[in-house]
């Protein structure tokens, strides 16, 4: 018997509702050459219906897959609704994928059509698109062969008149994981899993018509799609987009979002920008002055474009405790949460506004209809109506991950007496030293990230006597390195000393390598959500670590390895 008997409304039904109730209300705001083009609910509904009509005219039938390859934009939302209206299944693609990864997903999903939009380097990605896939272009410039143009589709196709309400168990989307190891897996979500998550989250977080989003993390990632596209659809909220990386700050200032979802690296970038204008030592002094601290906080909040925010969410990877404290000091509460593609990134834990417990990923009762347990082995398992139906065409992997209705996350965790969950590491990330000792790298990495000169860090050492760390310097660290290398070395030596005092003897770091390479999604060392791909990092840097295994230098400047 299904323990969840809730009644849910699909995203399409919400589109129909807002089109009837508030047709002229602005829903989407797309910046183009510095000016915002707006889309009302009526316009979104009309364009989605015309695109749906065009998709069906290509000979597509119910259940066929349609891929979306684009950075976030208004047309991404419209394409998603159109695919649902046509009874098709969406396959979102990361806009910075390599041609090989792109080809793998398109072939594995058997996508018939690909809708292509805002991209950097479209020409370089084109070899990854099989010739037999129909190409539809959003209204943006692209150096790529196209079969159908957006504006022509809208002008030459009448909108479909049907308003389908899909059965809850129908497949809505296949979301391919960013994949820290191996090929990405196609996570299948039904209308039930998506609708239950978005509807319950919108209600629990009180998403409403007064809320404003700025959408910039990839919509191809489940968290952005569920929390921004999904929740705004249920809450009738405004959504603005970012024109480019260069305009991000301006777009943020213009939008002044009430809700913002970001990954830890973005929150770190915000901090670095503030500190570049107001060094931390000076900021600390000002915050200690009673009559000035409130004014300073307000000025910083306004300067960041976050002075109207009511909820700032961090997810996708662990965020450093000192970064959370820094935001608290300037008057912001970062609501860290926890989820996976496999459970729609919904629950099973979230720090709600006014109930934040720093160092945890939140209360296990924050979101309705979720259950969570810690196994005897320390693994987090969870179940909810948001759970995937499985991995597309991979029943064995599905059976490994879902057992007796419970999602086995692969994460280790602990639940404290207040019902808050702490992630203690990733089961698969654990490695063994030559001394037979197991190392959980996440714990050590979090300690290292307290240093603002460190942008990214990865702890390695499988088969070595002691672990080592690879460090990519932050902008502040790179600036200091150009001015005074010895100062960087001294700083990192002190950090190593402090960290090594906090860990077990077998976890003591032997040395640190300062990496000259930039780790990016484009070179395959980061996922699109900025998580480190450990297997790829290990592949590129193991030889470097082995060559210096007898080197007694604590901090080593490493030549490029890419």
Backbone torsions as a table, in degrees:
resi	resn	phi	psi	omega
1	UNK	NA	131.9	178.5
2	UNK	-68.8	120.5	-179.3
3	UNK	-73.0	-10.0	-177.6
4	UNK	-110.5	114.8	-177.2
5	UNK	-119.6	29.6	-179.7
6	UNK	-71.7	153.7	174.0
7	UNK	-100.7	125.3	-175.8
8	UNK	-118.1	154.8	176.8
9	UNK	-108.7	135.2	-178.3
10	UNK	-77.8	160.2	176.5
11	UNK	-57.0	-37.7	178.9
12	UNK	-62.0	-40.6	178.3
13	UNK	-62.6	-33.8	176.4
14	UNK	-70.1	-37.5	175.5
15	UNK	-60.3	-45.6	178.2
16	UNK	-60.8	-42.8	-177.0
17	UNK	-62.8	-49.1	-177.7
18	UNK	-69.7	-30.8	176.0
19	UNK	-64.6	-32.2	177.7
20	UNK	-80.8	-44.3	-171.4
21	UNK	-83.7	-42.0	-175.7
22	UNK	-135.0	58.9	-173.6
23	UNK	-59.0	-31.2	-175.6
24	UNK	-96.0	3.2	177.6
25	UNK	-74.9	134.5	179.5
26	UNK	-71.1	131.2	-179.8
27	UNK	-108.9	-49.9	-174.3
28	UNK	-119.6	142.7	178.4
29	UNK	-129.3	112.9	-176.4
30	UNK	-110.1	114.3	178.2
31	UNK	-75.2	131.2	177.6
32	UNK	-135.4	115.3	-177.8
33	UNK	52.5	40.4	175.6
34	UNK	84.6	-8.0	178.2
35	UNK	-110.5	144.8	-177.5
36	UNK	-94.4	124.8	171.0
37	UNK	-95.2	126.6	-175.3
38	UNK	-105.4	152.6	178.5
39	UNK	-129.7	122.8	175.1
40	UNK	-81.0	168.9	175.8
41	UNK	-59.6	-38.2	178.6
42	UNK	-64.2	-41.5	179.9
43	UNK	-68.0	-40.3	176.9
44	UNK	-62.3	-44.4	179.0
45	UNK	-61.1	-45.3	-178.3
46	UNK	-64.9	-47.0	-178.7
47	UNK	-66.3	-38.8	178.0
48	UNK	-62.2	-40.2	-179.8
49	UNK	-68.8	-36.2	178.2
50	UNK	-69.6	-39.9	177.3
51	UNK	-66.6	-40.2	177.1
52	UNK	-59.7	-42.0	178.2
53	UNK	-60.5	-41.6	179.3
54	UNK	-66.0	-40.8	179.6
55	UNK	-62.1	-42.6	179.4
56	UNK	-68.5	-30.3	178.1
57	UNK	-68.6	-19.5	177.1
58	UNK	-77.3	-0.7	-179.3
59	UNK	91.0	10.1	179.0
60	UNK	-71.2	146.0	178.5
61	UNK	-122.0	164.3	-177.1
62	UNK	-48.3	131.1	178.2
63	UNK	93.9	-11.9	175.8
64	UNK	-65.2	151.6	-177.6
65	UNK	-96.8	138.3	176.6
66	UNK	-126.5	123.6	-178.7
67	UNK	-90.7	149.1	174.2
68	UNK	-121.3	119.7	179.6
69	UNK	-122.1	100.0	-176.8
70	UNK	-170.5	152.0	165.1
71	UNK	-69.8	167.3	-175.7
72	UNK	-61.7	135.1	177.9
73	UNK	-166.1	170.8	-179.5
74	UNK	-60.5	-38.3	-177.6
75	UNK	-66.9	-24.0	176.3
76	UNK	-63.0	-48.8	176.6
77	UNK	-57.3	-48.1	-177.0
78	UNK	-61.6	-40.8	179.0
79	UNK	-62.9	-40.5	-180.0
80	UNK	-62.5	-46.2	177.5
81	UNK	-63.5	-40.3	-177.8
82	UNK	-62.4	-42.1	179.8
83	UNK	-62.4	-41.1	176.7
84	UNK	-65.3	-43.6	-179.9
85	UNK	-59.4	-34.6	-178.1
86	UNK	-84.5	-0.3	179.6
87	UNK	74.3	24.6	-177.8
88	UNK	-104.0	176.5	-176.2
89	UNK	-117.9	126.2	-177.6
90	UNK	-83.9	145.5	175.6
91	UNK	-129.5	91.8	-179.4
92	UNK	-72.3	141.3	-177.6
93	UNK	-122.1	142.4	177.9
94	UNK	-68.9	133.2	-174.8
95	UNK	-74.2	-0.1	177.5
96	UNK	-122.8	25.6	-179.2
97	UNK	-70.1	150.3	173.1
98	UNK	-72.9	155.9	177.9
99	UNK	-56.0	-38.4	-179.8
100	UNK	-64.1	-44.4	179.7
101	UNK	-66.2	-39.1	178.9
102	UNK	-62.1	-47.7	-179.7
103	UNK	-62.2	-41.0	-179.7
104	UNK	-59.0	-49.0	-176.7
105	UNK	-66.2	-43.0	-178.7
106	UNK	-63.5	-40.5	179.3
107	UNK	-74.7	-41.7	-178.6
108	UNK	-63.8	-38.9	-179.9
109	UNK	-82.6	-12.1	-176.1
110	UNK	56.0	46.3	179.7
111	UNK	-67.6	135.6	-178.9
112	UNK	-92.8	-30.2	-176.7
113	UNK	-134.5	146.5	171.8
114	UNK	-127.2	128.3	177.1
115	UNK	-99.2	119.6	-171.0
116	UNK	-113.2	133.8	-177.4
117	UNK	-130.5	-134.0	-177.5
118	UNK	-66.1	122.6	-179.2
119	UNK	-143.6	151.2	167.6
120	UNK	-103.3	116.9	179.7
121	UNK	78.9	44.3	-178.9
122	UNK	-59.4	-39.0	-177.7
123	UNK	-60.3	-37.8	-179.5
124	UNK	-69.6	-25.3	-179.5
125	UNK	-85.9	-19.5	-172.7
126	UNK	-55.4	-37.8	179.4
127	UNK	-59.3	-18.4	179.9
128	UNK	-83.6	-4.1	-179.6
129	UNK	-101.1	111.9	179.4
130	UNK	-56.6	148.1	-175.8
131	UNK	-65.0	-25.2	-175.0
132	UNK	-83.9	0.2	180.0
133	UNK	-91.9	130.0	178.6
134	UNK	-70.6	133.6	-176.4
135	UNK	-110.2	123.4	175.2
136	UNK	-113.3	131.1	-176.9
137	UNK	-105.2	127.7	167.6
138	UNK	-65.5	165.0	-172.9
139	UNK	-77.7	58.7	177.0
140	UNK	-132.7	151.2	179.9
141	UNK	-65.6	134.9	176.5
142	UNK	-153.1	137.3	-178.9
143	UNK	-91.3	75.1	-173.5
144	UNK	-158.8	147.0	176.7
145	UNK	-65.2	133.5	-176.5
146	UNK	-131.0	143.0	176.7
147	UNK	-93.6	-37.3	-176.4
148	UNK	-139.6	136.4	178.4
149	UNK	-98.6	143.6	-176.0
150	UNK	-53.7	-52.8	-175.5
151	UNK	-62.9	-37.3	177.7
152	UNK	-65.7	-38.7	178.0
153	UNK	-61.3	-45.6	-178.1
154	UNK	-65.4	-35.4	-176.2
155	UNK	-84.3	-23.4	-173.5
156	UNK	-106.2	-2.8	-179.6
157	UNK	-120.7	129.0	172.7
158	UNK	-73.2	146.2	179.3
159	UNK	-66.8	142.5	174.8
160	UNK	-64.7	146.7	-176.4
161	UNK	-98.1	-17.8	178.8
162	UNK	-69.0	147.3	174.5
163	UNK	-123.8	78.0	-172.9
164	UNK	-66.5	145.4	170.2
165	UNK	-117.8	103.8	-172.0
166	UNK	-74.8	141.1	173.3
167	UNK	-56.5	144.5	-175.1
168	UNK	-60.2	-28.5	-177.4
169	UNK	-89.0	-0.2	175.3
170	UNK	-69.3	143.7	178.4
171	UNK	-73.1	128.9	-178.4
172	UNK	-100.3	-40.4	-172.9
173	UNK	-156.4	153.0	171.1
174	UNK	-119.1	114.5	-175.9
175	UNK	-108.6	116.1	-178.8
176	UNK	-83.1	126.0	179.9
177	UNK	-61.5	151.3	-179.7
178	UNK	-68.6	-21.8	170.7
179	UNK	69.1	92.6	173.6
180	UNK	-75.5	-19.6	174.8
181	UNK	-140.9	141.4	173.7
182	UNK	65.4	-168.5	178.8
183	UNK	-71.5	149.1	177.3
184	UNK	-65.0	150.1	178.2
185	UNK	-106.2	141.0	-179.4
186	UNK	-86.2	105.8	-178.2
187	UNK	-85.3	120.8	-176.8
188	UNK	-93.8	122.8	176.4
189	UNK	-120.1	135.3	178.9
190	UNK	-91.5	175.2	173.4
191	UNK	-63.3	-31.2	178.4
192	UNK	-64.8	-50.0	-175.8
193	UNK	-65.3	-43.2	-179.1
194	UNK	-70.0	-45.8	-176.1
195	UNK	-65.5	-43.3	-178.8
196	UNK	-63.8	-41.4	-180.0
197	UNK	-66.3	-50.1	-176.8
198	UNK	-67.0	-41.7	-178.8
199	UNK	-66.7	-46.3	-179.7
200	UNK	-66.8	-39.5	179.5
201	UNK	-65.7	-43.6	179.4
202	UNK	-59.9	-39.3	178.5
203	UNK	-71.3	-45.6	-177.3
204	UNK	-65.3	-36.4	-177.7
205	UNK	-94.6	3.0	176.5
206	UNK	57.3	43.5	176.5
207	UNK	-67.6	131.6	-173.7
208	UNK	-147.9	-175.9	-175.3
209	UNK	-67.6	-16.6	178.7
210	UNK	-87.6	-6.6	-177.1
211	UNK	-81.9	147.0	177.4
212	UNK	-128.3	130.8	176.0
213	UNK	-107.1	150.9	162.7
214	UNK	-118.0	114.9	-175.6
215	UNK	-97.4	115.9	-179.7
216	UNK	-140.6	-25.3	171.9
217	UNK	-70.3	151.2	-172.2
218	UNK	-56.8	127.4	175.1
219	UNK	-66.7	-15.6	175.5
220	UNK	-71.6	-16.6	175.5
221	UNK	-87.9	139.2	-172.2
222	UNK	-59.3	-37.1	-175.0
223	UNK	-63.4	-47.2	179.8
224	UNK	-66.2	-41.9	-178.3
225	UNK	-65.9	-42.5	180.0
226	UNK	-72.9	-46.9	-172.4
227	UNK	-79.2	-29.3	-178.3
228	UNK	-102.3	-62.9	179.9
229	UNK	-62.1	-48.6	-177.4
230	UNK	-64.3	-54.9	-175.2
231	UNK	-68.4	-34.0	177.4
232	UNK	-67.6	-33.6	177.6
233	UNK	-64.3	-40.9	179.7
234	UNK	-79.0	-29.6	-176.8
235	UNK	-93.7	-5.4	-177.1
236	UNK	58.0	42.8	-175.9
237	UNK	-95.9	159.0	175.1
238	UNK	-77.3	140.4	175.5
239	UNK	-129.0	123.4	174.3
240	UNK	-110.4	159.4	-177.4
241	UNK	-122.0	167.4	178.8
242	UNK	-99.7	131.4	-179.1
243	UNK	-71.6	-44.1	178.6
244	UNK	-159.9	171.5	177.9
245	UNK	-61.0	-35.7	-178.9
246	UNK	-68.4	-27.8	-177.4
247	UNK	-98.0	4.1	-174.8
248	UNK	-53.2	-48.9	-178.9
249	UNK	-59.9	-43.7	179.1
250	UNK	-65.4	-43.0	179.3
251	UNK	-63.7	-36.5	177.3
252	UNK	-66.0	-43.1	179.5
253	UNK	-63.9	-39.2	-179.0
254	UNK	-70.0	-43.3	-176.5
255	UNK	-73.7	-42.4	-174.4
256	UNK	45.9	65.4	-171.6
257	UNK	-64.8	149.8	172.9
258	UNK	-87.6	-24.0	178.3
259	UNK	-131.5	133.5	178.9
260	UNK	-141.0	128.3	175.5
261	UNK	-109.3	129.1	-179.6
262	UNK	-146.6	160.8	176.1
263	UNK	-91.5	161.4	-176.4
264	UNK	-52.0	-36.6	-178.2
265	UNK	-63.7	-35.3	177.4
266	UNK	-66.9	-44.9	177.8
267	UNK	-61.1	-35.6	176.6
268	UNK	-66.1	-39.2	178.7
269	UNK	-63.0	-41.2	176.3
270	UNK	-57.4	-46.6	-179.8
271	UNK	-60.1	-46.0	-178.7
272	UNK	-61.3	-37.4	179.4
273	UNK	-65.8	-42.4	177.2
274	UNK	-62.6	-46.4	-177.9
275	UNK	-67.5	-23.7	177.0
276	UNK	-68.7	-27.5	178.0
277	UNK	-97.6	-29.1	-178.0
278	UNK	-135.5	91.9	-177.7
279	UNK	-52.0	146.9	-171.8
280	UNK	-57.5	-40.0	-179.4
281	UNK	-60.5	-42.4	178.9
282	UNK	-69.1	-40.6	179.0
283	UNK	-60.4	-45.4	179.3
284	UNK	-58.1	-41.3	180.0
285	UNK	-64.3	-44.3	-179.0
286	UNK	-65.5	-37.9	-179.4
287	UNK	-69.8	-18.4	178.6
288	UNK	-84.4	-9.1	-179.8
289	UNK	-91.5	113.5	-172.1
290	UNK	-53.9	-42.0	-174.9
291	UNK	-79.2	-13.8	-175.0
292	UNK	-107.2	-29.6	-169.8
293	UNK	-58.4	-38.0	178.7
294	UNK	-64.7	-41.7	179.2
295	UNK	-64.4	-40.9	179.5
296	UNK	-63.4	-45.2	179.1
297	UNK	-59.3	-47.0	-179.1
298	UNK	-62.1	-40.1	-179.9
299	UNK	-65.1	-43.1	179.7
300	UNK	-65.5	-44.8	-179.1
301	UNK	-61.0	-42.6	179.0
302	UNK	-68.5	-40.3	179.2
303	UNK	-62.9	-29.7	178.3
304	UNK	-82.5	-13.2	-176.7
305	UNK	80.2	19.4	-175.2
306	UNK	-118.1	17.0	-176.3
307	UNK	-70.6	-15.7	178.7
308	UNK	-101.9	2.6	-174.5
309	UNK	-70.8	142.6	174.0
310	UNK	-115.2	-12.9	177.8
311	UNK	-155.5	122.8	177.9
312	UNK	-117.3	116.2	-172.6
313	UNK	-108.7	137.8	174.2
314	UNK	-121.9	139.4	179.1
315	UNK	-162.0	-168.7	177.8
316	UNK	80.8	-32.8	177.3
317	UNK	-158.2	163.0	-177.1
318	UNK	-63.4	145.0	176.9
319	UNK	-111.5	138.1	-176.0
320	UNK	-64.8	141.4	-178.4
321	UNK	-62.2	-38.9	-178.8
322	UNK	-67.2	-27.6	176.6
323	UNK	-70.9	-41.7	175.7
324	UNK	-60.6	-41.3	179.8
325	UNK	-67.1	-37.6	179.1
326	UNK	-60.4	-44.6	179.0
327	UNK	-66.4	-37.1	177.5
328	UNK	-62.3	-39.0	-179.4
329	UNK	-63.9	-30.9	-179.9
330	UNK	-96.3	10.0	172.2
331	UNK	96.6	13.2	178.7
332	UNK	-110.8	145.4	174.4
333	UNK	-110.0	117.5	176.2
334	UNK	-92.1	122.2	-177.5
335	UNK	-94.4	91.5	-179.5
336	UNK	-77.5	139.5	179.5
337	UNK	-133.3	-178.1	-175.1
338	UNK	-145.6	133.5	176.2
339	UNK	-174.4	175.2	-178.1
340	UNK	-137.8	163.0	174.6
341	UNK	-56.9	-37.5	-176.0
342	UNK	-65.0	-23.2	176.3
343	UNK	-119.5	26.1	176.4
344	UNK	68.7	15.4	-174.7
345	UNK	60.3	21.8	-178.7
346	UNK	-98.4	119.1	-176.7
347	UNK	59.6	-156.4	-10.2
348	UNK	-77.6	8.9	179.0
349	UNK	-150.1	145.0	178.4
350	UNK	-158.2	139.5	171.1
351	UNK	-84.6	106.9	-179.3
352	UNK	-78.5	154.3	176.3
353	UNK	-54.3	132.2	-179.7
354	UNK	81.7	-2.6	-179.4
355	UNK	-137.8	41.7	-177.0
356	UNK	-85.9	133.8	173.6
357	UNK	-120.5	100.1	-176.2
358	UNK	-59.3	136.1	-178.5
359	UNK	100.5	-11.0	176.5
360	UNK	-115.3	166.7	174.5
361	UNK	-99.1	12.3	169.4
362	UNK	117.6	178.3	-179.7
363	UNK	-77.5	140.1	179.8
364	UNK	-80.6	-3.2	176.7
365	UNK	-110.0	9.6	-175.3
366	UNK	-65.4	-37.3	-176.7
367	UNK	-113.2	138.8	-177.3
368	UNK	-70.3	155.7	173.3
369	UNK	61.3	41.1	173.4
370	UNK	-129.3	145.6	174.8
371	UNK	-127.5	146.1	-178.8
372	UNK	-145.5	141.2	176.5
373	UNK	-141.2	158.0	172.5
374	UNK	-109.8	123.9	-179.0
375	UNK	-74.2	171.3	177.8
376	UNK	-61.3	-24.7	178.4
377	UNK	-85.8	-0.7	179.1
378	UNK	89.2	7.1	-178.3
379	UNK	-85.3	141.8	175.3
380	UNK	-80.8	126.4	172.0
381	UNK	-125.6	149.5	-174.3
382	UNK	-149.7	156.7	171.6
383	UNK	-145.7	151.5	-178.0
384	UNK	-171.3	165.2	176.3
385	UNK	-66.2	-9.4	178.8
386	UNK	-85.4	1.8	-176.6
387	UNK	-67.6	139.3	177.2
388	UNK	-59.9	159.1	173.2
389	UNK	-82.5	-16.6	177.9
390	UNK	149.1	-179.2	175.4
391	UNK	-89.5	131.0	-176.7
392	UNK	-60.5	122.7	177.5
393	UNK	62.5	19.3	-179.2
394	UNK	-133.9	70.8	-177.2
395	UNK	-63.7	-32.3	-179.3
396	UNK	-66.0	-46.2	179.0
397	UNK	-65.7	-34.1	176.5
398	UNK	-61.7	-45.1	-179.0
399	UNK	-65.5	-29.9	177.4
400	UNK	-70.8	-32.3	-172.4
401	UNK	-92.4	-38.9	179.4
402	UNK	-109.3	116.9	-179.7
403	UNK	-129.6	122.3	-178.7
404	UNK	54.7	35.7	177.4
405	UNK	83.4	0.6	-179.1
406	UNK	-106.2	135.4	175.1
407	UNK	-82.4	118.7	175.3
408	UNK	-89.7	108.3	-168.3
409	UNK	-75.1	-25.8	-173.0
410	UNK	82.8	-0.3	177.9
411	UNK	-99.2	144.7	171.7
412	UNK	-92.6	145.4	-179.9
413	UNK	-160.2	170.4	177.7
414	UNK	-138.0	142.8	175.6
415	UNK	-110.9	123.8	-176.9
416	UNK	-85.1	-179.4	-175.5
417	UNK	-65.8	-20.7	177.7
418	UNK	-88.4	-1.4	-179.5
419	UNK	82.8	25.8	177.3
420	UNK	-104.2	140.4	-175.1
421	UNK	-98.6	134.0	173.6
422	UNK	-117.7	129.8	175.8
423	UNK	-85.1	123.6	-177.9
424	UNK	-103.6	-4.0	177.1
425	UNK	152.0	179.7	179.4
426	UNK	-113.0	127.0	-175.4
427	UNK	-55.8	-44.8	-176.4
428	UNK	-74.7	-15.3	179.9
429	UNK	-81.3	-15.6	-179.0
430	UNK	-64.6	134.9	175.1
431	UNK	-130.9	164.8	-175.9
432	UNK	-113.5	133.6	176.1
433	UNK	-79.5	173.5	178.4
434	UNK	-65.8	-15.8	178.6
435	UNK	-87.9	3.0	179.2
436	UNK	79.7	14.0	-179.9
437	UNK	-95.9	139.0	178.9
438	UNK	-87.7	137.5	-179.8
439	UNK	-118.3	128.7	172.2
440	UNK	-100.8	100.5	-171.4
441	UNK	-65.5	-31.3	-174.7
442	UNK	-56.4	-41.9	-177.9
443	UNK	-60.6	-44.3	-178.3
444	UNK	-69.8	-39.6	-179.8
445	UNK	-62.0	-39.5	178.7
446	UNK	-62.7	-37.0	177.5
447	UNK	-67.1	-40.8	179.9
448	UNK	-66.1	-33.3	-176.5
449	UNK	-72.2	-3.2	172.4
450	UNK	-65.1	-22.2	-178.4
451	UNK	-80.6	118.6	-177.8
452	UNK	-67.8	-12.5	177.3
453	UNK	-80.7	-8.3	-178.6
454	UNK	-101.5	122.2	177.2
455	UNK	-85.7	-53.2	-179.5
456	UNK	-140.7	151.0	-177.8
457	UNK	-146.6	144.9	178.1
458	UNK	-138.8	126.6	179.5
459	UNK	-95.7	126.1	179.4
460	UNK	-124.8	171.3	175.2
461	UNK	150.4	22.7	178.1
462	UNK	-62.1	122.0	179.2
463	UNK	82.5	-1.3	179.1
464	UNK	-95.8	159.5	179.4
465	UNK	-60.5	-43.0	178.9
466	UNK	-137.5	153.7	178.1
467	UNK	-72.0	159.8	174.2
468	UNK	-129.1	169.2	177.5
469	UNK	-128.6	145.0	173.9
470	UNK	-104.7	130.2	-174.5
471	UNK	-123.5	128.9	167.9
472	UNK	-103.2	123.9	-176.0
473	UNK	-72.4	147.7	173.0
474	UNK	-74.2	175.7	177.7
475	UNK	-58.5	-41.7	178.0
476	UNK	-64.2	-39.4	178.6
477	UNK	-66.2	-41.0	178.9
478	UNK	-65.3	-39.2	178.5
479	UNK	-63.3	-45.7	179.1
480	UNK	-64.5	-36.5	-179.9
481	UNK	-63.3	-37.5	178.6
482	UNK	-67.5	-31.5	-177.2
483	UNK	-88.6	-36.6	-172.2
484	UNK	-158.7	90.8	-178.3
485	UNK	-60.9	-38.8	-177.9
486	UNK	-64.3	-31.6	178.0
487	UNK	-65.7	-39.5	176.4
488	UNK	-62.6	-46.6	-179.2
489	UNK	-59.8	-44.5	179.3
490	UNK	-63.0	-42.2	-179.9
491	UNK	-61.3	-47.0	-177.6
492	UNK	-71.0	-33.2	175.0
493	UNK	-61.3	-41.3	178.7
494	UNK	-65.8	-40.0	177.8
495	UNK	-62.8	-44.4	177.5
496	UNK	-58.9	-42.7	179.8
497	UNK	-60.6	-46.1	-179.1
498	UNK	-64.6	-45.1	-179.7
499	UNK	-64.1	-44.2	-178.2
500	UNK	-64.9	-20.5	175.4
501	UNK	-78.5	-18.0	-176.1
502	UNK	-100.2	-7.6	-175.8
503	UNK	-110.2	168.7	176.4
504	UNK	-69.2	161.0	-175.5
505	UNK	-57.0	-41.1	-178.0
506	UNK	-74.1	-10.3	179.1
507	UNK	-96.6	-2.5	-177.2
508	UNK	-60.9	129.6	-179.1
509	UNK	-77.2	129.1	-179.1
510	UNK	-73.5	-42.9	-177.6
511	UNK	-162.5	169.6	176.5
512	UNK	-123.5	136.5	174.3
513	UNK	-104.7	125.4	173.2
514	UNK	-88.2	114.0	-173.8
515	UNK	-85.1	133.0	177.3
516	UNK	-87.2	-15.1	178.6
517	UNK	-77.6	150.0	170.1
518	UNK	-94.3	126.9	177.9
519	UNK	-87.1	120.6	-176.2
520	UNK	-138.9	162.9	172.5
521	UNK	-62.5	-32.4	-177.0
522	UNK	-65.1	-36.8	179.1
523	UNK	-93.1	9.5	170.9
524	UNK	82.0	6.3	-178.8
525	UNK	-94.1	-13.3	174.8
526	UNK	-126.5	151.1	169.8
527	UNK	-76.8	167.0	177.2
528	UNK	-58.9	-20.1	176.3
529	UNK	-98.5	19.0	172.0
530	UNK	70.9	21.6	171.4
531	UNK	-86.1	142.5	-179.4
532	UNK	-70.6	132.8	171.8
533	UNK	-87.7	95.3	-171.8
534	UNK	-58.8	-40.5	-178.1
535	UNK	-63.3	-36.5	179.5
536	UNK	-74.2	-40.6	176.6
537	UNK	-61.5	-45.1	179.1
538	UNK	-60.7	-41.2	179.1
539	UNK	-58.8	-43.1	-175.3
540	UNK	-79.6	-25.3	-169.2
541	UNK	-119.1	-3.1	179.5
542	UNK	-60.0	-42.7	179.8
543	UNK	-60.7	-41.3	177.4
544	UNK	-59.6	-45.8	-179.4
545	UNK	-63.9	-41.9	-179.2
546	UNK	-67.5	-39.0	179.4
547	UNK	-62.2	-27.6	-177.1
548	UNK	-108.1	20.1	-175.0
549	UNK	-62.9	-28.7	179.1
550	UNK	-101.1	3.1	179.9
551	UNK	-73.2	126.2	-177.1
552	UNK	-88.8	-3.2	178.6
553	UNK	-68.0	131.2	-176.5
554	UNK	-74.3	-37.9	-178.7
555	UNK	-123.2	122.0	-175.4
556	UNK	-120.2	129.5	175.1
557	UNK	-83.3	113.5	-173.5
558	UNK	-93.2	135.8	173.8
559	UNK	-70.3	164.5	-178.5
560	UNK	-59.5	142.0	-179.4
561	UNK	-115.6	0.2	-176.2
562	UNK	-103.3	NA	NA
